[in-house]
Amino acid sequence: MLDTIPSEEEMTALVGQSLYNIWNKLCILIDEKYEMECQWNKGGKAWNYEYKYRRGGKTLCALYARENCIGFMIIFGKDERTKFETERNNYSEQVQKIYDEAQTYRDGKWVMFEPTDTSMFPEFIKLLGIKRKPNGK
C-alpha cells in the first residue's frame, strides 16, 4: 500500500494531461459498472503506481501509471481464458493480438493494455464482463 495517494498534480506531471484524462474516464466507466474497493499501491519495477479494483478478495482489474504511459491490466484465469477464446472474434484484432502476446503465469494470463485514447473502452468493459458481471445499474 502507498503511504500517500498521488494527487491530481502528481499524476498529471507523471503521465501528462491527456493520459490523465483517459485514466479518469476509464475509472469513471469502471465505477459506473462495478462497485469495488479501490486500492493504491506501488507499481513494482515497471510502473510508479498501481490502482487496483477489488471485491471480496478478488481483483477485477488494475490501472498502472508511469512516465507518459498508463496501463490497464486484466488477469484471466483458466475459465475466463476459455470464455475469451470462445468469443475472441467479437473483439478487434488489436485486442486479440495483445491477448495472444500476453504472458501466462500459474495464476492466469496477464493482459496489459496501454491506452492512449478511449477507443478501446467498450472492449475493456466487455473483457471485464468475462471476469465479473456488472452491477445491476
C-alpha positions in Angstrom: 0.0 0.0 0.0 1.1 3.6 -0.6 1.6 6.0 2.3 0.2 8.8 0.3 -2.1 8.7 -2.7 -0.8 10.7 -5.6 -2.5 14.0 -6.2 -4.1 15.1 -9.4 -1.0 17.3 -9.9 1.4 14.4 -9.4 -0.5 12.2 -11.7 -0.7 14.9 -14.4 3.0 15.6 -14.1 3.8 11.9 -14.4 1.6 10.7 -17.3 0.7 14.0 -18.9 -2.7 15.8 -19.1 -4.2 13.8 -22.0 -3.4 10.4 -20.5 -4.6 11.6 -17.1 -7.9 12.5 -18.7 -8.1 9.0 -20.2 -7.2 7.4 -16.8 -10.1 9.4 -15.2 -12.5 8.5 -17.9 -11.6 4.8 -17.5 -12.1 5.0 -13.7 -15.5 6.7 -14.2 -16.5 4.0 -16.6 -15.5 1.1 -14.3 -17.1 2.9 -11.3 -20.4 3.2 -13.2 -20.5 -0.6 -13.8 -18.9 -2.0 -10.7 -19.0 -1.4 -7.0 -15.4 -2.2 -6.0 -12.9 -1.4 -3.3 -10.1 0.6 -4.9 -6.5 0.5 -3.6 -3.4 2.4 -4.5 -0.1 0.5 -4.4 3.4 0.9 -5.6 3.6 -0.2 -9.3 6.5 -2.6 -9.0 9.6 -2.4 -11.2 7.9 -1.3 -14.4 5.3 1.3 -13.0 5.2 4.1 -10.5 1.7 3.4 -9.3 -0.9 0.7 -9.3 -4.6 1.4 -8.7 -6.4 -1.9 -8.1 -10.2 -2.7 -8.3 -11.0 -5.5 -5.9 -14.1 -7.0 -4.3 -14.3 -9.9 -1.9 -10.6 -10.7 -2.2 -10.8 -10.9 -6.0 -9.2 -8.4 -8.3 -11.3 -7.2 -11.2 -8.5 -5.2 -12.9 -5.8 -2.7 -12.2 -4.6 0.6 -13.7 -0.9 1.5 -13.8 0.9 4.8 -14.2 4.5 5.6 -15.2 6.1 8.5 -17.1 4.0 9.3 -20.1 2.2 6.0 -20.0 -0.9 4.4 -18.4 -1.7 0.7 -18.3 -4.9 -1.3 -17.8 -4.5 -4.9 -16.8 -6.9 -7.8 -16.5 -5.7 -11.2 -15.3 -7.7 -14.0 -16.9 -7.9 -17.3 -15.0 -8.3 -20.6 -16.9 -12.2 -20.5 -17.2 -12.0 -16.8 -18.2 -9.4 -17.6 -20.9 -11.8 -20.3 -22.3 -14.6 -17.7 -22.4 -12.5 -15.1 -24.2 -11.1 -17.7 -26.6 -14.7 -18.8 -27.5 -15.7 -15.1 -28.1 -12.4 -13.8 -29.5 -13.9 -13.0 -32.9 -16.1 -10.4 -31.2 -13.0 -8.4 -30.4 -10.8 -6.2 -32.5 -7.6 -7.5 -34.0 -5.7 -5.2 -31.6 -7.3 -6.7 -28.5 -6.8 -10.3 -29.9 -3.1 -9.5 -30.6 -2.5 -8.0 -27.1 -4.3 -11.0 -25.6 -2.2 -13.5 -27.6 1.1 -11.9 -26.8 0.3 -11.6 -23.0 2.3 -13.7 -20.6 0.6 -16.6 -19.0 1.6 -17.4 -15.4 0.4 -20.0 -12.9 -2.4 -17.7 -11.7 -3.6 -16.7 -15.1 -2.9 -14.7 -18.3 -1.8 -11.1 -17.5 -3.2 -9.0 -20.3 -1.8 -5.4 -20.2 -3.2 -2.7 -22.4 -1.6 0.8 -22.7 -4.5 3.0 -23.9 -3.7 6.4 -25.5 -7.3 7.2 -26.2 -10.8 6.0 -25.3 -11.3 3.9 -28.4 -10.9 0.5 -26.7 -13.1 1.3 -23.7 -16.1 -0.6 -25.0 -13.9 -3.7 -25.4 -12.4 -3.2 -21.9 -15.9 -3.2 -20.5 -16.7 -6.4 -22.4 -13.5 -8.0 -21.2 -14.3 -7.0 -17.6 -17.7 -8.7 -18.1 -15.8 -12.0 -18.6 -14.4 -11.6 -15.1 -17.5 -10.4 -13.3 -21.0 -9.3 -14.3 -21.5 -5.6 -13.9 -23.7 -4.4 -11.0 -27.4 -4.1 -11.8 -27.2 -0.4 -12.6 
